Amino acid sequence: MTTSQFPRHLDRRQFGLGLAGLALSASAAPSWAQQPGVEKIVVAESQGFSWAIPYLVTGKNYWKNHGIEATTLQFTSGRLAFDAAVAGKAQFATSTDSVVGLAGANGVPAVIVAEFSRLSSGMVVAARTDRGIRSGAQLKGKRVATTIGTSGHYFLSRFLSLHGLALKDVTLVNLRGPDAVTAAVKGDIDAFAWGWDAGQKAVADSGGKVQVLDDTGLEKVFLSHYVLTASESLVQGKPRLVEAAVRSLLDAEKFYRAQAADAVALVAERTKATVETTKAGLDTVSIGVRLDNRLLDDLVLNAQWAVEAGLATPPKEDLRALYRKLIYADALKAAAPDRVTLA
C-alpha cells in the first residue's frame, strides 16, 4: 500500500495538530472553564446528512433551552472536527466511532458522551467505470482515495474485506471528501470511499463515468456510529454542561420525529443539498440518542483496524476495558436512563 501524506503512526500530539498546530497544555486551564452565567461554547461540526441531529440543535437553537450559547465551526470530516476539540478550539465535536477508536488507541484523552445516529449504507465506494471497475473485486491495484484516519478509511477496509481484499491491495490516496469527488470526476484517481452524498455528486458530475459500487452484505461487517465527543477535562470539570448538551440532542431528536418534513428541510439547507436528496440519505440512517454495547463492540473493532493499518501501536490495556472508559454515560443516564444499555 502506498499513501499520500500518510504517517505510519499518529500520536496524541498529532491528533491535535490538524487544525490549530498546538494541543492543549495539560497544566493550563481552558478559558471556557472560568466563564460564569450562560455557558458560551464552540461546537466543531462535520458535514453531511448523517449529522442531522446536531444540525437541528443548532438550527432550532435547542442549546438555549439548557443555558448554552453556542457557535459552530464547520469541517469537512469528523476527524477534523475532532482535532479542533482536542486542540482546545471547541468544547464539543461531532465525529464518528472510527475517529474515537483511533484516537483512543493512541492515548488521546477524549470521550464519547452520546451517539445520535448510525448507519451501514451512508458511505459508499464510487469508481470510474472506464477504468474497468464495476465491482469491489476490481479495485485491486487501483488508486483509491479517502481521508486517512477517518470513518472513510475504516469503511474502505471493511468494504474491501467483502471482496477478499485488504488495504494493501490498493494504492491509497489521502484526500478530503470534496477533493476526492473532484479527482474522480477528472480521472486523477480510480475510485474513492466517502459519504453517500459525495458518491451521488461524483455520479452526477462525471457524465456517466463514475458509478457507486454494489455494497450487498456490508451491514454484516460495517456500522458507523455518529457521536458527540468532549475532552476528559470538560467531562470532569463541567458535567452539568455535558448533560445540557446531551439534553439538547434529545430535544432535536424529538423535533425530528414529530416534524420530519421541517427537519429534513432544515438539514437540506444546512448541507446545501436538495430536500429530495437529503430525505433519501436520511432514510438510510437510524436516528436515536443512545449508548449501547454495539457502539462499544465497534470501537474495539476500530482499534484492531488501527493497529493492523499501522496507525496505532497495540495498547497495553484490554481493548474493551479501554473503550468502556472512553464512553461517558452519566450525562445520558441523568437525561434519559432508558437510552443507556451498556453492560
N, C-alpha and C positions, 0 to 999 in steps of 0.2 A: 504494500500500500504506500502510495506517495501522497503528500499533502501540500497545500499552500498555507504558509503561516501557521503551522501545526506544531505546538510544543509537545514533546513527549510526556511531560508531566506538568500538571497545573498545581502549584502550591497555594496556600491560603492567601499569600500576598498577591499573587497573580489574579486571583478571583476578584480582588478589589481594584485592579488596575484598568479594567476595561473601560470605565468611564472617567474616573476622576484622577487617576495617577497616584493616589495616595489612599491607603486604608486608614480606618480609624485607629488612633493610638489607644492601646489598652488602658493607659493611665489617664487619658483625657476624657472628662465627662462631656457627652454631646450637648450642644447648646439647647436642643429641644427639651432636655431633661429638666431644665430650670424654669420653664415658662409657666406662670400661674394662670388661672382662669380658663378660658376656652383653649382647648388644645389645638395648636396650629401644626399641621403635619404636611409632609410631602409623600405622595404615593407614586412609585415608579410602575408604569403600566406598559404591558406589551400590546401588540396589535393583532386583530383578528376576531372573528365572531365568537370563538371559544371563550373569550374573556367577557362575555356578555354581562355577567352579574356585577363585577366591579365597574363596568361602564355605566350600568344603571344606577349604582350607588352614587357615582359622580353626576350623571345626568339628572337624576332626581334629587340630588343633594341630601341623601339619607344620612350623610355624615352629620349634618346639622342636628338631626333628631337626637344625637347622642353626644352633643357638646364638642364636636370636632369641626374645625375649619381646615379644609384640605385643598391643596393644589396638586396637580399631577405633572409628572414628567413622562413623556411618551418615547418608547423604544420599539425597535423592530423585532425584538425577540425577548423571551423570558429570561434568557441568560444575561442580556444587557441590563434589563430592569433589576435583576437580582444583584448584579455587580454594583449598581447605583446604591442600593440599600447597604451592601457590605461596605462600600466606601463612605458611608455616612451622608449621602446625598438625599436619602429618603428614609422614612421610618418603616414603611411597608413596601413590598414589591409583589406584583403578580408574576408567578413563574410556573414551572412545571416540576413534576417529581424527578425527572431526569436531571435537571439542573441542581436540585437539592441533593439528589443522590450522589452526584459527582462532587459537589462541594463538601458534603459530609464525609466522604471517603478521604478528602484532603484536609480535614480538620477545620473547615470554615465554620465559625460559630453563628449559625443562622438556623431558624426553626420554622416549621410549618404551623400556622395557627388555625387554618381551616382549608378544606378543599371546597370548591364551589361548582366544578363541573368535571366530567370525564368523558372520554370517547376513544374509540378504536379507529374510526374511519375519518377523522378530521385531518389526518395527514396523508399525503399521497407521494408517489413517485411519478413524475412526469418525464417522458422521454421522447427523443427525436425518432420518429418512425423512419425517416430517411437514412438513419444510421443502422437500420436493421433491428431495432428494438421494439418488440411488441409484447414481450413478456419479461418477467423478472429474471428468468434464467439467462436472457440475452444481455444482461448488464455486465456480465463477466468481461473484464478487460476494458471497460468503458470509463470515461471521465464523468464522475457523478459528484454533484455539488450538494453541500449542506453547510450549516454553521457548526463548527466544531464545538463540542461541549454543550450542545443544546438537545432538546427533545427530538429535533430533526435528525441529529446524529444517531441517537439511540434508536429512533424509529427506523432509520435506514438499516441498521444492523439487524433488527428484527425482521424487516421486510425481506432482506437478502436471505435470512435463515429459512424462510418459507420455500425458497427455490434452491436450497442446497449450497448457498454461497455465504461468504463472510466478507467483512470489510476489506480484508487483504486481497480479495478477488477483484476489486475495483480500484481505480485511481481516484482518490478522494480529493475534492477541491473545496477549499474553505471559503464560502461566500455567504453573505447575508441573504435572506429570503428574496427581497426585491431584486438584488443583483443577480441571483440565480435565475430568476424569471427572464431578465434581460439577456443573460448569457445563453440560455436555452433557445430563446427566440432567434438570437443572432447566429447560433450554431457554434458558439465558443466552447460549449460543453455538450455532452451527450444526454444527460439526464440530471434531475435534481430531486431531493427529498425535502418537502416543506409542507406548509398548510394547504388545506383543500382549496381555499380561495386563491392562493398563488398558482396552484395547478390549473384552475379554471382560467385565470388570466393568461397563462402561457398558451393554453389551447386556443383561446380566442385571438391572441395576438400573432400566432405563428403561421396562420394561413394553412392550417391542416398538417403542419409538420411535427407538431407535438401532440402526444396523447397521454392520458392518465392510465397507468398500468393497472391491470386487474389485481385486487387485493383479497381475493377469496381466501378465507381461513385466517385472516390477520388477527381477528379477535382472540384466537387461541394463544397468540404469542405476544400481543401488544395491547396495552391500555395506557393512555396518557391521562395523568391527573393534573388539573389546573388548580393552583393553590395560592393562598395569601401567605407570605413569609415575613418574618421580622427578625431582627438581631436578638441574640440571647440577652444582651444588656437591656433592650427595650422591654422584653417579656418580664425580666426580673425586676426592673425598675418601675414599670408602669403597667401592671397587669390590668388595671381598670381601662386604660386606653385600648389595650388589646381586646378586651371584652367589648368595648364600644365599637371597635372596627368589625368584629365578628357579628354583632347585632345589626350593623349596617348592611352586611352581606345578606342576612336573613330577611331584612326589610326589602331588599332588592329582589330576592327570590320570590317573596310573596307577591310583589308587583308583577313580576314576570309571569307567574301562574294565573293571576287574576285578570291581567290586561295584556294578553300575549301580543296582540296586534300593535299596541302602542309600544311595547317593549322592543319588538322587532324593528319598528321604525326608528327608535332611538339608537339601537345598535347599528343599524344601517347608516344612519347619519354620522355616527362616530367613526365607522370604518370606511366611510366614503364608498359604500357598495350599494347595489340596488336592494330594495326590500325583498324581491323575489330570491336573489342570490343569498341574502342573509338568512331568510327563512329556510331555504334548502340546506344551508350549512348548519343552522341550529337544530334542524330535525335529526341530525346525526349525533347530537350532544345529549348526554344525560346530565341535566341540571340538578343540583342539590348540594346544600352546605352540609358537610359531614366530615367525620374522621373514622375510618374503619380499617379492618385488617387487610383488605385488598390494597389499600394505599401503602401500608407497611410492607406487604409482600413485594410490591413493585419497586419500592425504594431499595430493598435488598437486591432484586434483580438488576436494578440500575447500577448499584455498587459493583456487582460482579462484572457487568459490562465495562464499567470504567477501568477496572483493573485489567481485564483482558485486552482492552483497547490501548493500554499504556498511558491512560490519562490519570491514573492514581496508583499508589502503592497499596498493597493489601493492608487494611487496618489491623491493628493488633487485637482489637476488641471484636467480640462476636457481632456480626453484622446486624442481626435482628435487634440485639440489645442496643447497639449504637443508634440505629434509626428510630427506635422507640423513644429514645431521649430527644430526638430532633423533631418530635411531634408534640407540641404544647396543646394539651387538650382542656386545660382548666377553663379557658375563656368560653369555649363552646359548651362545656358541661354546665357552666353557670347560665348561659343564654338559652340553651335547648338541649338538655341532657340526653334526650332520646336520639339525638344526631351523633352521639359518640358511642361506637360499638367496638372499640379496640379491646383486645384480650388483655 
